[in-house]
Amino acid sequence: MNVSENRKKYYIWLPNGQITQDRESSPWNFEIEATDNEIIKLRELFDHNYSIGEENFYRAHVPYLQYHFDRENDKQDITLQKIYEMIYALGTDEGKRHIESMGILQAKPTDDGLEY
């Protein structure tokens, strides 16, 4: 078996996109089991979401753009849904139940035609 195919436990803290293998080092929302490649993909999604968030911070200072008509906010929402989808696929039963209770995995239309 290839080393990258070995699943390891990771603990995810969504507010700052932290991924750690030490359950005691910091707070965490979700426990997952993932391969090295899956963790790389999850890290890329968190990094992308952070970058979009920075763009949205500066855009938020433009008073005439409303949130629900802002494509950048839609991109951030879509990326966040992808993060939840990945955590759902790799997570524990408890984590899956929590994500299901949020209803975030259901596709939702946006005002600009994107669907997330």
trRosetta pair geometry for C-beta under 8 A, 3 or more apart (Angstrom, degrees):
i j d omega theta_ij theta_ji phi_ij phi_ji
1 5 5.3 -117 179 75 94 125
1 6 6.7 104 130 -63 123 80
2 5 4.5 90 67 -2 87 108
2 6 7.9 -138 99 -18 53 76
3 6 5.9 -38 -165 6 43 115
3 36 7.3 27 124 -8 82 137
4 35 5.6 62 160 174 64 111
4 36 4.4 -86 -135 45 76 116
4 37 5.4 61 173 -27 117 98
5 35 5.7 -33 -131 -120 26 131
6 35 6.7 121 65 -122 38 77
6 36 7.8 43 58 -20 79 92
7 33 4.4 44 167 163 121 101
7 34 6.2 131 -142 54 81 6
7 35 5.9 -57 -88 -65 61 62
8 21 6.3 -28 148 -119 122 120
8 33 6.8 178 81 -149 21 68
8 34 6.8 -38 56 63 68 59
8 35 7.9 103 12 -111 79 25
9 21 6.5 106 88 -146 70 76
9 23 7.7 -25 132 -52 124 109
9 31 6.4 -14 -164 -171 101 98
9 32 7.4 151 -151 83 52 41
9 33 5.7 -35 -90 -95 56 75
10 19 5.5 -4 -179 -171 128 91
10 20 6.8 144 -159 75 75 28
10 21 5.7 -54 -105 -88 63 62
10 31 7.4 157 82 -155 44 52
10 32 5.3 -19 62 65 93 89
10 33 7.5 151 16 -100 78 25
10 34 5.8 -28 12 29 127 110
10 39 6.4 148 -59 -103 160 116
11 19 7.6 150 73 -155 45 44
11 20 5.3 -27 60 69 94 82
11 21 7.2 139 11 -117 86 14
11 22 7.4 -82 27 75 127 35
11 23 5.0 136 -53 -104 148 66
11 26 7.8 164 106 69 125 83
11 28 3.7 -55 168 -117 107 164
11 30 7.3 162 -156 85 51 46
11 31 5.7 -23 -102 -101 71 68
11 32 7.9 169 -87 22 25 72
12 18 7.2 152 -156 85 43 61
12 19 5.9 -9 -103 -103 72 70
12 28 6.0 100 60 -160 32 98
12 29 5.9 -53 97 57 82 87
12 30 4.4 -10 54 62 111 95
12 31 7.7 -166 15 -77 82 21
12 32 6.3 39 -19 -1 118 113
12 42 7.8 -90 -104 170 126 141
12 87 6.1 -102 48 -115 167 122
13 16 6.0 4 111 45 108 85
13 17 7.5 -15 85 47 72 11
13 18 4.1 9 49 53 109 107
13 20 7.7 21 -4 9 104 106
13 26 6.1 -63 -38 122 150 115
13 27 5.7 96 -112 94 123 75
13 28 5.0 -94 -65 -110 79 53
13 29 6.0 120 -121 -3 40 87
14 17 7.2 21 -155 -74 32 42
14 29 5.0 -15 -3 19 101 151
14 30 7.4 65 -42 3 101 107
14 83 7.5 121 -128 137 97 136
17 43 7.9 100 167 -135 109 53
17 46 3.4 128 -153 -167 123 125
17 47 7.4 143 167 -55 157 44
17 49 6.9 168 -83 68 130 117
17 50 6.2 -72 -7 -54 156 114
18 26 6.2 -47 131 97 158 150
18 28 7.7 -112 91 -100 108 80
19 39 6.3 147 160 -155 152 100
19 42 6.5 114 -84 109 146 123
19 43 6.3 -91 15 -80 146 88
19 46 7.4 -155 -28 -8 110 158
20 23 7.8 168 102 -71 104 31
20 25 5.6 -119 165 61 156 126
20 26 6.2 113 9 36 156 110
20 28 7.3 -122 49 -80 104 124
22 25 3.9 61 101 -13 123 117
22 26 7.8 82 89 13 96 76
23 28 6.6 -84 -141 18 67 143
23 31 7.4 3 -106 -102 117 111
28 31 7.0 79 128 -67 135 68
29 95 8.0 99 133 -123 75 103
30 87 5.1 37 125 -169 167 124
30 91 5.3 -58 -174 -118 116 125
30 92 7.6 -175 -166 23 75 91
30 95 4.5 79 -137 -127 96 133
30 98 7.9 -147 -92 64 95 136
31 91 6.7 110 79 -147 52 77
31 92 5.2 29 75 -17 100 122
31 94 8.0 42 38 62 104 112
31 95 6.5 -153 46 -41 63 132
32 87 6.0 -111 -70 -142 132 65
32 90 3.9 42 -163 120 117 107
32 91 4.8 -57 -95 -87 82 59
32 92 7.5 -129 -90 -20 40 71
32 95 7.3 -75 -72 62 74 172
33 90 6.1 -154 60 -179 50 87
34 38 3.9 -130 -168 91 106 126
34 39 5.1 133 111 -54 130 81
34 42 7.0 -32 -152 -9 170 137
34 90 4.9 8 -75 -155 95 145
35 38 4.7 98 50 6 76 102
35 39 7.1 -139 93 -4 41 86
36 39 5.8 -58 -152 36 31 110
36 40 6.5 35 150 -22 65 103
37 40 5.5 -49 -149 32 35 115
37 41 6.6 35 152 -18 65 103
38 41 5.6 -51 -150 35 35 112
38 42 6.4 35 151 -18 66 105
38 86 7.4 166 -172 -169 95 112
38 90 6.3 140 161 -88 144 143
39 42 5.6 -51 -144 39 34 112
39 43 6.2 39 154 -22 65 104
40 43 5.7 -53 -148 35 29 113
40 44 6.5 33 151 -21 63 104
41 44 5.6 -52 -151 33 32 114
41 45 6.7 33 151 -18 64 102
41 86 7.0 -162 112 -130 110 148
42 45 5.7 -52 -152 34 35 112
42 46 6.5 34 151 -16 66 104
42 83 7.1 90 -148 -134 79 76
42 86 5.5 -176 -95 129 93 147
42 87 7.6 96 -128 -65 126 74
43 46 5.7 -54 -149 38 33 111
43 47 6.2 33 153 -19 67 107
44 47 5.7 -54 -144 38 31 112
44 48 6.2 33 155 -21 65 106
45 48 5.7 -52 -145 36 30 112
45 49 6.3 31 155 -19 64 107
45 79 6.0 169 -166 -171 84 91
45 82 5.6 -143 -136 106 134 112
45 83 5.0 169 135 -81 132 84
45 86 6.7 169 12 10 162 150
46 49 5.7 -56 -147 37 30 112
46 50 6.4 34 152 -22 64 105
46 83 6.7 90 -72 -111 68 128
47 50 5.6 -52 -150 33 32 114
47 51 6.5 33 152 -19 64 103
48 51 5.8 -53 -151 34 32 112
48 52 6.5 30 153 -15 65 105
48 79 5.5 -147 106 -137 110 142
49 52 5.8 -53 -148 38 32 110
49 53 6.3 40 150 -25 64 106
49 76 6.1 94 -146 -144 76 75
49 79 4.5 -177 -83 122 89 132
49 80 6.1 101 -125 -68 134 70
49 83 6.7 -17 -40 -41 149 136
50 53 5.5 -54 -151 33 31 117
50 54 6.8 34 152 -21 64 99
51 54 5.8 -50 -155 29 34 111
51 55 6.8 32 149 -15 63 103
52 55 5.6 -53 -154 36 38 113
52 56 6.2 38 149 -20 68 106
52 72 6.1 174 -166 -173 92 86
52 75 5.3 -148 -134 106 142 110
52 76 4.4 -176 122 -80 131 88
52 79 6.4 156 17 16 150 150
53 56 5.5 -54 -146 38 33 113
53 57 6.5 45 151 -30 64 98
53 76 6.2 103 -70 -122 66 133
54 57 5.5 -44 -153 22 34 117
54 58 7.2 25 154 -9 62 100
55 58 6.3 -61 -160 39 34 104
55 59 6.1 30 148 -16 68 114
55 72 5.4 -129 112 -153 118 141
56 59 5.3 -57 -139 44 35 113
56 60 6.0 51 156 -38 67 99
56 70 7.7 99 -125 142 94 139
56 72 5.3 -179 -80 128 84 121
56 73 6.1 100 -119 -79 127 70
56 76 6.1 -20 -40 -35 146 149
57 60 5.8 -47 -153 18 26 117
57 61 7.9 23 150 -18 53 98
58 61 6.2 -54 -170 23 40 110
59 62 5.7 -49 -168 20 53 113
59 65 6.4 -59 172 76 97 152
59 70 6.7 128 143 -155 140 134
59 72 5.9 136 8 51 166 152
62 65 4.9 41 99 9 109 113
65 69 6.9 -138 -166 83 69 96
65 70 5.5 79 162 -86 112 109
66 69 4.8 60 68 25 94 104
66 70 6.8 -154 90 -30 44 96
67 70 5.7 -63 -151 17 29 122
67 73 5.5 106 -166 -86 72 175
68 73 7.7 -80 -86 87 24 144
68 110 8.0 -170 -166 -165 71 80
68 111 5.4 87 155 -14 87 142
69 111 5.6 -70 -95 98 60 146
69 112 7.1 111 -151 -56 53 101
70 73 4.2 69 88 8 108 110
70 74 7.0 179 97 -11 57 83
71 74 5.3 -53 -151 35 39 116
71 75 6.4 44 150 -23 68 100
71 112 5.6 -46 -88 48 84 173
71 114 7.5 112 -137 -15 79 136
72 75 5.5 -47 -149 31 36 114
72 76 6.6 35 151 -17 64 102
73 76 5.6 -52 -149 36 35 111
73 77 6.3 38 151 -20 66 105
74 77 5.6 -54 -148 37 32 113
74 78 6.3 33 153 -20 66 105
74 110 4.7 59 -122 -150 124 164
74 111 8.0 -131 -74 41 127 76
74 112 6.1 -105 -32 39 162 120
74 114 5.0 112 164 56 137 142
74 116 6.9 179 -174 -22 79 132
75 78 5.7 -54 -147 36 30 111
75 79 6.4 29 155 -17 64 106
76 79 5.8 -54 -146 38 32 110
76 80 6.3 34 154 -20 65 106
77 80 5.7 -55 -147 36 30 112
77 81 6.5 32 152 -20 63 103
77 110 7.5 145 70 -89 142 126
77 116 5.4 135 116 79 97 165
78 81 5.7 -52 -152 33 32 112
78 82 6.6 34 149 -19 64 102
78 114 6.7 -75 -61 153 135 131
78 116 3.8 -127 -97 -110 77 127
79 82 5.5 -51 -151 33 36 113
79 83 6.6 41 149 -22 65 100
80 83 5.5 -47 -151 31 36 116
80 84 6.6 35 151 -15 65 103
80 104 7.8 -85 125 -171 96 133
81 84 5.6 -54 -150 39 35 110
81 85 6.3 40 150 -23 66 104
81 104 6.0 -162 -116 162 79 96
81 105 7.1 138 -162 -107 94 43
81 116 5.1 151 15 165 151 103
82 85 5.5 -50 -146 34 33 115
82 86 6.4 32 155 -18 64 104
83 86 5.9 -58 -152 36 29 108
83 87 6.3 25 153 -14 65 108
84 87 5.7 -55 -142 41 33 110
84 88 6.0 40 154 -25 65 106
84 99 5.6 154 -173 -142 103 121
84 102 7.6 -107 -150 79 147 143
84 104 5.0 -12 116 107 171 134
84 105 6.5 -136 118 -71 117 81
85 88 5.6 -53 -148 34 28 116
85 89 6.4 27 154 -19 63 106
85 105 6.2 119 -90 -119 80 97
86 89 5.8 -53 -147 35 32 110
86 90 6.3 5 161 2 66 113
87 90 6.2 -71 -141 52 27 95
87 91 5.1 39 162 -46 67 122
87 95 6.5 -109 153 162 98 131
87 99 6.8 163 96 -74 104 144
88 91 5.8 -50 -123 24 19 118
88 95 7.3 -159 -107 127 46 97
88 96 5.6 91 -151 -115 75 75
88 99 4.8 -126 -89 92 103 163
88 100 8.0 111 -130 -50 121 73
88 105 6.5 25 -40 -79 168 136
91 94 8.0 -106 154 68 107 62
91 95 3.5 -97 168 89 135 138
91 96 5.6 167 88 -50 110 75
91 99 7.4 122 50 -10 156 133
92 95 4.7 98 53 8 75 102
92 96 7.0 -135 98 -5 40 87
93 96 5.6 -54 -146 36 33 113
93 97 6.4 35 155 -21 66 103
94 97 5.9 -53 -151 33 30 110
94 98 6.6 29 152 -18 63 105
95 98 5.7 -54 -150 35 33 112
95 99 6.4 29 155 -15 67 106
96 99 5.9 -56 -146 39 31 108
96 100 6.2 35 154 -21 65 107
97 100 5.6 -54 -147 37 30 114
97 101 6.4 33 154 -23 64 105
98 101 5.7 -55 -152 32 31 112
98 102 6.9 33 150 -23 62 103
99 102 5.6 -52 -156 28 36 115
99 104 6.4 -79 -168 45 79 109
99 105 6.6 64 150 -32 104 114
100 103 7.7 38 173 -66 38 42
100 105 7.3 -34 -102 20 52 126
103 106 5.6 -26 -179 10 77 119
107 115 5.4 18 -175 169 109 110
107 116 6.9 174 -145 100 63 24
108 115 7.0 168 78 -157 35 68
108 116 6.0 -20 56 70 84 73
109 113 7.7 -31 -165 -135 95 24
109 114 7.9 144 -160 84 52 43
109 115 5.5 -37 -102 -103 55 84
110 113 6.9 -35 74 42 85 22
110 114 4.6 2 39 63 130 84
110 115 6.9 -158 4 -86 84 32
110 116 6.6 47 -39 6 114 99
